[in-house]
C-alpha cells in the first residue's frame, strides 16, 4: 500500500511528500459499524441511502475516485479480477459498493465506470449488485472516517493521496475484514465474504477452510494455520476410520446372519 503512495507522490517536493504521507493511512476499525443513513447519488443520479445498497447481504466496499490516474484503477481491476473466480454472485449473494471520495465527481462518471467494470467482469446480468456512488463532502467524509480511511487532497497535483484497501461488511454494516493492496486472491475474497455474511452464504468446505486459514489483520490476508489444519485433518481421519469400522462390522453381522 505504501509503495503505491510513494509512486503517486514521486514528483512532489520532499517536504510536501512527507507532510502528505504522514496524513495518509488506514486505521482498522474491525467490529465497528459504518453509518447506514448516509445519502449518496447512485450512478443513475437518484439519491440512495447507503444502507439500501446492502439488501441484507454482505458487502464489498471500495473507497476510490473515478478520475484517479493510477491507484484506484489498480484497486478496482484487482477486485473485479478476483471476483471472477469467487463463485458467488453480486446481487444474489453479496453487494459491491464503490464510493467516490471526490465530491466533484458526477453520477454520469460513476455510470461510465460501472459500465466499464461490468464489461471487465463479464457478467452484465449482475448489474443490480454493483453500486457506484458519488456524494457531497459530508457523507464522503463520514463514511471514510468510519472506515478509518485517511486520505488527503493534494492541490498541487489535483489528486487524492490514499491507500489501497477494500472492506467487507456484514449485512448490518459492521466492518468485518480489511484486504490491503491491489491484488485480491479469490480465496481471500470468498473467505472474507463468508465471514461477513454471518452464515448467509458459504458451504461446508468454506467452514473447513476458515478453520485452516487465519485472517491476519496486519497484512489483511488469510494465511495457512498449520496447527489448526493438522487438527482438522486428524479429526477427518478419525471420522473416516470410525465410518470404515462401522461399515466392516455391519457387513460382518450381515454375513453371519446370512450364514445362520
VOBA-1610 file (N, C-alpha, C; in pm, whole numbers, padded with zeros to 5 digits, always signed):
BEGIN
Unk+00083-00120+00000Unk+00000+00000+00000Unk+00087+00125+00000Unk+00191+00130+00085Unk+00277+00247+00093Unk+00357+00266-00036Unk+00393+00154-00101Unk+00465+00166-00228Unk+00381+00243-00328Unk+00251+00214-00333Unk+00162+00285-00425Unk+00159+00433-00394Unk+00161+00466-00265Unk+00160+00606-00226Unk+00288+00676-00270Unk+00402+00610-00252Unk+00528+00670-00293Unk+00532+00694-00444Unk+00481+00600-00521Unk+00477+00618-00665Unk+00387+00735-00702Unk+00275+00747-00631Unk+00180+00853-00660Unk+00240+00990-00630Unk+00330+00996-00532Unk+00385+01124-00487Unk+00529+01145-00533Unk+00574+01067-00628Unk+00716+01067-00665Unk+00764+01203-00714Unk+00675+01281-00776Unk+00716+01409-00832Unk+00696+01525-00735Unk+00648+01498-00615Unk+00628+01602-00515Unk+00762+01642-00453Unk+00777+01769-00410Unk+00893+01806-00329Unk+00897+01720-00203Unk+01019+01699-00151Unk+01036+01607-00040Unk+00953+01645+00081Unk+00952+01774+00117Unk+00876+01818+00234Unk+00727+01795+00214Unk+00678+01822+00094Unk+00536+01801+00066Unk+00501+01653+00072Unk+00590+01569+00019Unk+00568+01424+00027Unk+00554+01378+00171Unk+00646+01422+00255Unk+00645+01380+00395Unk+00519+01426+00465Unk+00477+01548+00437Unk+00359+01601+00502Unk+00234+01523+00461Unk+00224+01493+00333Unk+00107+01419+00284Unk+00107+01276+00336Unk+00223+01210+00326Unk+00231+01071+00371Unk+00201+01056+00520Unk+00233+01157+00597Unk+00207+01149+00741Unk+00058+01149+00773Unk-00023+01193+00677Unk-00167+01200+00700Unk-00243+01084+00636Unk-00177+01011+00548Unk-00244+00904+00474Unk-00220+00770+00543Unk-00327+00704+00579Unk-00316+00573+00644Unk-00454+00508+00647Unk-00456+00384+00691Unk-00581+00312+00714Unk-00582+00267+00859Unk-00675+00319+00936Unk-00692+00278+01075Unk-00798+00168+01079Unk-00758+00049+01117Unk-00853-00062+01118Unk-00954-00046+01231Unk-01080-00059+01197Unk-01188-00046+01293Unk-01279-00168+01286Unk-01217-00283+01294Unk-01291-00408+01288Unk-01396-00412+01398Unk-01517-00454+01362Unk-01624-00466+01460Unk-01706-00341+01479Unk-01664-00229+01418Unk-01741-00106+01428Unk-01837-00095+01309Unk-01940-00014+01325Unk-02046-00002+01225Unk-02035+00129+01150Unk-02047+00123+01019Unk-02049+00246+00939Unk-02191+00303+00942Unk-02206+00435+00928Unk-02340+00496+00932Unk-02420+00464+00805Unk-02523+00386+00820Unk-02600+00341+00704Unk-02701+00444+00656Unk-02718+00554+00731Unk-02815+00656+00693Unk-02756+00761+00599Unk-02630+00747+00562Unk-02566+00844+00473Unk-02633+00844+00336Unk-02645+00963+00277Unk-02712+00977+00148Unk-02610+01007+00038Unk-02616+00927-00068Unk-02530+00945-00184Unk-02617+00955-00309Unk-02553+00961-00424Unk-02621+00950-00553Unk-02575+00823-00621Unk-02671+00745-00670Unk-02636+00628-00748Unk-02590+00668-00886Unk-02543+00570-00962Unk-02495+00601-01097Unk-02606+00650-01189Unk-02733+00629-01148Unk-02847+00680-01225Unk-02886+00821-01183Unk-02817+00878-01086Unk-02846+01013-01040Unk-02945+01022-00927Unk-03010+00912-00894Unk-03110+00912-00787Unk-03041+00908-00650Unk-03103+00975-00552Unk-03050+00970-00416Unk-03066+00829-00361Unk-02964+00781-00292Unk-02968+00647-00236Unk-02910+00650-00096Unk-02979+00583-00006Unk-02929+00567+00131Unk-02828+00454+00130Unk-02715+00473+00196Unk-02610+00371+00194Unk-02664+00236+00238Unk-02743+00232+00343Unk-02796+00105+00393Unk-02883+00033+00293Unk-02944+00107+00199Unk-03030+00042+00099Unk-02948-00037-00003Unk-02818-00011-00009Unk-02732-00087-00100Unk-02699-00226-00045Unk-02721-00247+00085Unk-02680-00372+00148Unk-02778-00487+00120Unk-02908-00458+00123Unk-03010-00557+00089Unk-02997-00687+00168Unk-02962-00672+00295Unk-02950-00786+00386Unk-02846-00887+00337Unk-02740-00835+00274Unk-02631-00920+00225Unk-02497-00863+00272Unk-02391-00944+00271Unk-02258-00889+00296Unk-02218-00796+00182Unk-02129-00703+00212Unk-02092-00601+00114Unk-01940-00593+00100Unk-01896-00579-00024Unk-01758-00542-00055Unk-01757-00392-00083Unk-01678-00317-00009Unk-01673-00171-00022Unk-01534-00127-00065Unk-01530-00035-00162Unk-01404+00029-00201Unk-01425+00179-00203Unk-01332+00253-00144Unk-01332+00399-00147Unk-01224+00443-00245Unk-01266+00504-00355Unk-01176+00541-00463Unk-01221+00677-00517Unk-01161+00722-00626Unk-01225+00827-00705Unk-01207+00792-00852Unk-01308+00824-00930Unk-01320+00767-01064Unk-01219+00825-01163Unk-01169+00945-01139Unk-01070+01005-01229Unk-00929+00988-01176Unk-00909+00900-01082Unk-00776+00869-01030Unk-00689+00817-01144Unk-00568+00869-01160Unk-00486+00831-01276Unk-00423+00693-01267Unk-00418+00631-01148Unk-00347+00503-01142Unk-00400+00410-01033Unk-00383+00446-00907Unk-00403+00352-00797Unk-00545+00299-00789Unk-00644+00386-00806Unk-00783+00342-00794Unk-00819+00239-00901Unk-00768+00262-01022Unk-00793+00164-01129Unk-00729+00030-01095Unk-00612+00033-01033Unk-00546-00091-00993Unk-00629-00164-00886Unk-00684-00088-00792Unk-00769-00148-00688Unk-00892-00213-00750Unk-00961-00138-00836Unk-01084-00190-00896Unk-01056-00304-00993Unk-00948-00295-01069Unk-00911-00406-01157Unk-00885-00532-01076Unk-00810-00518-00967Unk-00780-00633-00882Unk-00905-00693-00820Unk-00996-00605-00778Unk-01121-00653-00718Unk-01204-00731-00819Unk-01225-00672-00935Unk-01308-00737-01038Unk-01244-00868-01084Unk-01114-00868-01105Unk-01047-00990-01149Unk-01058-01100-01044Unk-01044-01064-00917Unk-01058-01164-00810Unk-01199-01218-00800Unk-01298-01130-00820Unk-01437-01173-00805Unk-01480-01271-00913Unk-01412-01271-01027Unk-01448-01366-01133Unk-01439-01510-01086Unk-01347-01538-00993Unk-01321-01675-00950Unk-01377-01706-00811Unk-01457-01617-00756Unk-01504-01635-00618Unk-01614-01740-00607Unk-01700-01748-00708Unk-01808-01846-00702Unk-01936-01794-00641Unk-01940-01666-00603Unk-02061-01602-00554Unk-02107-01499-00658Unk-02235-01460-00650Unk-02294-01370-00749Unk-02333-01237-00687Unk-02280-01125-00741Unk-02326-00994-00694Unk-02475-00977-00718Unk-02544-00923-00620Unk-02688-00904-00631Unk-02769-01022-00582Unk-02703-01136-00561Unk-02771-01255-00507Unk-02707-01299-00377Unk-02574-01306-00375Unk-02501-01350-00256Unk-02438-01234-00179Unk-02402-01128-00248Unk-02338-01013-00185Unk-02359-00891-00272Unk-02323-00773-00219Unk-02332-00648-00294Unk-02193-00585-00303Unk-02171-00512-00410Unk-02046-00436-00429Unk-02080-00288-00424Unk-02014-00214-00335Unk-02037-00070-00323Unk-01904+00002-00349Unk-01901+00083-00452Unk-01785+00165-00485Unk-01825+00311-00461Unk-01758+00378-00369Unk-01793+00515-00334Unk-01678+00609-00366Unk-01708+00717-00439Unk-01606+00814-00474Unk-01577+00906-00355Unk-01449+00935-00332Unk-01410+01027-00226Unk-01399+01170-00277Unk-01425+01191-00406Unk-01416+01324-00467Unk-01557+01382-00481Unk-01591+01486-00403Unk-01727+01541-00410Unk-01757+01610-00543Unk-01656+01632-00626Unk-01679+01695-00755Unk-01717+01598-00865Unk-01710+01468-00838Unk-01743+01369-00941Unk-01895+01351-00952Unk-01938+01309-01069Unk-02081+01308-01103Unk-02134+01166-01122Unk-02268+01151-01113Unk-02328+01021-01143Unk-02297+00973-01284Unk-02285+01066-01379Unk-02253+01026-01517Unk-02117+00957-01524Unk-02022+01010-01450Unk-01890+00948-01445Unk-01897+00813-01376Unk-01977+00805-01269Unk-01995+00678-01199Unk-02059+00574-01290Unk-02156+00617-01371Unk-02223+00525-01463Unk-02125+00471-01568Unk-02037+00558-01617Unk-01938+00513-01715Unk-01843+00411-01654Unk-01802+00436-01529Unk-01714+00340-01461Unk-01785+00208-01438Unk-01911+00214-01399Unk-01985+00090-01377Unk-01994+00008-01505Unk-02024+00074-01615Unk-02034+00003-01742Unk-01900-00062-01778Unk-01792+00012-01757Unk-01659-00040-01791Unk-01624-00162-01706Unk-01653-00156-01577Unk-01614-00268-01490Unk-01709-00386-01502Unk-01834-00361-01535Unk-01923-00473-01565Unk-01873-00547-01689Unk-01824-00470-01787Unk-01767-00533-01905Unk-01645-00615-01871Unk-01561-00565-01783Unk-01442-00640-01742Unk-01482-00765-01665Unk-01585-00754-01582Unk-01632-00868-01502Unk-01693-00975-01591Unk-01760-00934-01698Unk-01814-01030-01794Unk-01948-01090-01758Unk-02016-01032-01659Unk-02149-01083-01621Unk-02245-00965-01608Unk-02291-00911-01721Unk-02376-00792-01717Unk-02508-00814-01643Unk-02549-00938-01630Unk-02675-00967-01560Unk-02667-00939-01410Unk-02546-00914-01359Unk-02530-00885-01216Unk-02528-00735-01187Unk-02568-00653-01284Unk-02557-00507-01271Unk-02624-00453-01145Unk-02736-00513-01106Unk-02809-00463-00988Unk-02730-00480-00859Unk-02628-00566-00861Unk-02548-00589-00741Unk-02426-00500-00730Unk-02410-00409-00826Unk-02296-00315-00825Unk-02349-00174-00807Unk-02296-00102-00709Unk-02343+00033-00677Unk-02224+00129-00683Unk-02225+00217-00782Unk-02119+00317-00797Unk-02174+00451-00752Unk-02124+00499-00638Unk-02183+00614-00571Unk-02097+00739-00583Unk-02164+00853-00583Unk-02099+00984-00567Unk-02176+01058-00458Unk-02113+01163-00405Unk-02181+01236-00298Unk-02115+01367-00266Unk-02173+01437-00171Unk-02116+01562-00122Unk-02010+01532-00018Unk-01939+01635+00026Unk-01827+01614+00116Unk-01867+01551+00248Unk-01982+01590+00304Unk-02018+01541+00437Unk-02035+01389+00443Unk-02119+01327+00359Unk-02130+01181+00367Unk-02001+01109+00329Unk-01926+01166+00234Unk-01798+01104+00198Unk-01705+01101+00318Unk-01693+01216+00385Unk-01603+01225+00500Unk-01648+01135+00614Unk-01777+01126+00636Unk-01828+01043+00746Unk-01806+00894+00717Unk-01825+00853+00593Unk-01801+00713+00559Unk-01653+00680+00568Unk-01569+00766+00514Unk-01424+00743+00520Unk-01376+00739+00664Unk-01426+00829+00747Unk-01386+00830+00888Unk-01429+00703+00958Unk-01550+00658+00932Unk-01599+00535+00997Unk-01517+00414+00956Unk-01468+00414+00831Unk-01388+00302+00782Unk-01240+00316+00816Unk-01201+00429+00875Unk-01060+00452+00906Unk-00975+00482+00784Unk-01038+00535+00680Unk-00971+00561+00552Unk-00923+00706+00551Unk-00794+00728+00576Unk-00738+00862+00585Unk-00673+00900+00451Unk-00728+01000+00386Unk-00677+01043+00257Unk-00658+01194+00258Unk-00582+01245+00161Unk-00551+01387+00155Unk-00563+01435+00010Unk-00626+01551-00007Unk-00630+01614-00139Unk-00504+01697-00158Unk-00434+01674-00267Unk-00311+01746-00300Unk-00344+01848-00409Unk-00358+01974-00370Unk-00398+02078-00465Unk-00294+02099-00574Unk-00168+02073-00544Unk-00062+02097-00644Unk-00072+02002-00763Unk-00129+01885-00741Unk-00144+01787-00850Unk-00291+01763-00884Unk-00382+01822-00806Unk-00526+01800-00822Unk-00558+01650-00813Unk-00494+01583-00717Unk-00516+01440-00695Unk-00534+01413-00546Unk-00586+01294-00519Unk-00601+01249-00380Unk-00494+01145-00349Unk-00426+01163-00239Unk-00333+01061-00190Unk-00409+00972-00093Unk-00400+00842-00115Unk-00480+00749-00034Unk-00417+00611-00040Unk-00465+00523+00044Unk-00417+00386+00047Unk-00495+00296-00046Unk-00450+00171-00054Unk-00516+00070-00137Unk-00574-00036-00046Unk-00706-00039-00036Unk-00772-00132+00055Unk-00917-00150+00011Unk-00970-00269+00033Unk-01113-00292+00020Unk-01162-00351+00152Unk-01291-00336+00174Unk-01351-00378+00301Unk-01462-00479+00275Unk-01481-00570+00371Unk-01604-00648+00374Unk-01682-00605+00497Unk-01814-00593+00479Unk-01903-00553+00587Unk-02016-00653+00600Unk-02067-00668+00719Unk-02180-00756+00743Unk-02307-00691+00688Unk-02417-00766+00677Unk-02542-00706+00631Unk-02590-00591+00719Unk-02542-00585+00843Unk-02579-00476+00934Unk-02482-00358+00926Unk-02382-00366+00838Unk-02288-00256+00822Unk-02169-00259+00914Unk-02141-00374+00975Unk-02026-00387+01064Unk-01902-00420+00982Unk-01793-00348+01007Unk-01667-00373+00937Unk-01612-00509+00979Unk-01600-00599+00882Unk-01561-00737+00912Unk-01415-00765+00880Unk-01370-00727+00759Unk-01233-00753+00717Unk-01182-00639+00630Unk-01050-00615+00640Unk-00978-00522+00554Unk-00884-00605+00467Unk-00888-00586+00336Unk-00798-00655+00244Unk-00712-00549+00175Unk-00581-00552+00202Unk-00491-00447+00154Unk-00428-00483+00020Unk-00383-00379-00050Unk-00311-00398-00174Unk-00399-00378-00296Unk-00350-00425-00409Unk-00424-00412-00535Unk-00449-00549-00600Unk-00412-00654-00530Unk-00432-00791-00578Unk-00508-00867-00470Unk-00625-00919-00506Unk-00711-00983-00407Unk-00737-01128-00449Unk-00665-01222-00389Unk-00684-01363-00425Unk-00829-01405-00408Unk-00885-01479-00504Unk-01024-01525-00491Unk-01052-01597-00360Unk-00954-01675-00311Unk-00974-01744-00183Unk-00998-01645-00070Unk-00918-01537-00065Unk-00934-01437+00040Unk-01068-01365+00028Unk-01106-01329-00095Unk-01234-01263-00115Unk-01349-01352-00070Unk-01343-01479-00108Unk-01451-01571-00072Unk-01460-01589+00080Unk-01347-01614+00144Unk-01348-01635+00289Unk-01395-01510+00362Unk-01351-01393+00315Unk-01394-01268+00378Unk-01544-01247+00363Unk-01599-01281+00248Unk-01743-01269+00228Unk-01820-01369+00313Unk-01769-01492+00322Unk-01835-01593+00406Unk-01839-01547+00551Unk-01727-01495+00600Unk-01725-01447+00738Unk-01820-01329+00758Unk-01820-01237+00663Unk-01906-01119+00676Unk-02054-01154+00663Unk-02085-01263+00596Unk-02225-01299+00572Unk-02297-01348+00696Unk-02222-01384+00799Unk-02282-01435+00924Unk-02370-01557+00898Unk-02318-01647+00814Unk-02389-01772+00788Unk-02486-01769+00673Unk-02499-01655+00604Unk-02597-01646+00495Unk-02547-01713+00367Unk-02417-01715+00345Unk-02362-01780+00226Unk-02245-01868+00268Unk-02203-01956+00176Unk-02090-02044+00205Unk-02133-02189+00215Unk-02035-02277+00208Unk-02058-02421+00211Unk-01982-02482+00328Unk-02001-02613+00345Unk-01925-02685+00447Unk-01776-02675+00419Unk-01739-02680+00292Unk-01598-02667+00256Unk-01542-02532+00299Unk-01622-02425+00286Unk-01579-02293+00332Unk-01556-02292+00482Unk-01646-02360+00555Unk-01631-02367+00700Unk-01501-02437+00738Unk-01466-02543+00665Unk-01341-02614+00691Unk-01221-02525+00658Unk-01230-02453+00544Unk-01120-02365+00505Unk-01098-02255+00609Unk-01206-02204+00666Unk-01193-02099+00767Unk-01128-02152+00894Unk-01136-02284+00914Unk-01063-02344+01026Unk-00913-02353+00996Unk-00882-02367+00868Unk-00743-02389+00827Unk-00670-02261+00788Unk-00746-02155+00758Unk-00685-02029+00719Unk-00721-01921+00820Unk-00620-01848+00863Unk-00636-01746+00967Unk-00620-01608+00906Unk-00713-01517+00939Unk-00704-01379+00891Unk-00603-01302+00974Unk-00507-01240+00907Unk-00405-01159+00973Unk-00440-01012+00951Unk-00485-00941+01055Unk-00524-00801+01037Unk-00409-00710+00999Unk-00286-00748+01029Unk-00171-00665+00993Unk-00149-00663+00842Unk-00156-00780+00781Unk-00133-00789+00636Unk-00262-00779+00556Unk-00377-00801+00623Unk-00503-00802+00552Unk-00516-00922+00459Unk-00456-01033+00499Unk-00457-01155+00417Unk-00494-01276+00503Unk-00532-01382+00435Unk-00557-01509+00502Unk-00435-01598+00485Unk-00384-01651+00596Unk-00268-01739+00592Unk-00302-01877+00643Unk-00224-01975+00598Unk-00248-02114+00637Unk-00211-02134+00783Unk-00306-02183+00862Unk-00284-02210+01004Unk-00250-02358+01019Unk-00122-02391+01023Unk-00076-02529+01014Unk-00130-02616+01127Unk-00127-02566+01251Unk-00169-02650+01362Unk-00320-02674+01359Unk-00396-02572+01322Unk-00540-02592+01309Unk-00569-02690+01197Unk-00496-02677+01086Unk-00516-02769+00974Unk-00485-02913+01015Unk-00380-02932+01094Unk-00346-03066+01141Unk-00457-03123+01229Unk-00514-03037+01314Unk-00624-03085+01399Unk-00745-03122+01315Unk-00776-03038+01216Unk-00889-03070+01128Unk-00862-03198+01052Unk-00739-03214+01000Unk-00704-03336+00928Unk-00714-03459+01015Unk-00669-03447+01141Unk-00678-03561+01233Unk-00823-03597+01262Unk-00907-03494+01278Unk-01048-03520+01306Unk-01115-03589+01188Unk-01083-03542+01066Unk-01139-03605+00946Unk-01093-03749+00934Unk-00965-03774+00963Unk-00912-03910+00958Unk-00982-04001+01058Unk-01001-03954+01179Unk-01069-04034+01282Unk-01213-04064+01242Unk-01280-03964+01186Unk-01417-03987+01140Unk-01420-04090+01028Unk-01323-04081+00938Unk-01317-04179+00830Unk-01292-04319+00881Unk-01201-04334+00977Unk-01174-04465+01036Unk-01296-04519+01108Unk-01366-04431+01181Unk-01486-04475+01252Unk-01592-04524+01155Unk-01608-04451+01044Unk-01706-04492+00943Unk-01667-04625+00880Unk-01537-04644+00853Unk-01490-04769+00794Unk-01514-04887+00889Unk-01482-04868+01017Unk-01504-04975+01116Unk-01652-05009+01126Unk-01736-04905+01127Unk-01881-04928+01134Unk-01929-05011+01016Unk-01884-04976+00894Unk-01926-05049+00775Unk-01877-05193+00777Unk-01753-05215+00822Unk-01699-05351+00828Unk-01774-05436+00929Unk-01805-05378+01045Unk-01879-05453+01147Unk-02020-05486+01098Unk-02083-05389+01030Unk-02218-05415+00981Unk-02215-05523+00874Unk-02114-05522+00788Unk-02103-05625+00684Unk-02081-05763+00748Unk-01998-05766+00854Unk-01972-05893+00921Unk-02099-05948+00986Unk-02177-05861+01050Unk-02302-05906+01113Unk-02399-05960+01009Unk-02407-05894+00895Unk-02497-05941+00790Unk-02452-06076+00735Unk-02318-06092+00722Unk-02267-06220+00673Unk-02299-06333+00770Unk-02285-06308+00900Unk-02317-06410+00999Unk-02465-06443+00999Unk-02547-06339+00984Unk-02692-06363+00982Unk-02732-06446+00862Unk-02668-06420+00748Unk-02700-06497+00627Unk-02654-06641+00640Unk-02539-06662+00708Unk-02488-06798+00726Unk-02574-06879+00820Unk-02634-06810+00919Unk-02719-06881+01015Unk-02850-06920+00949
//
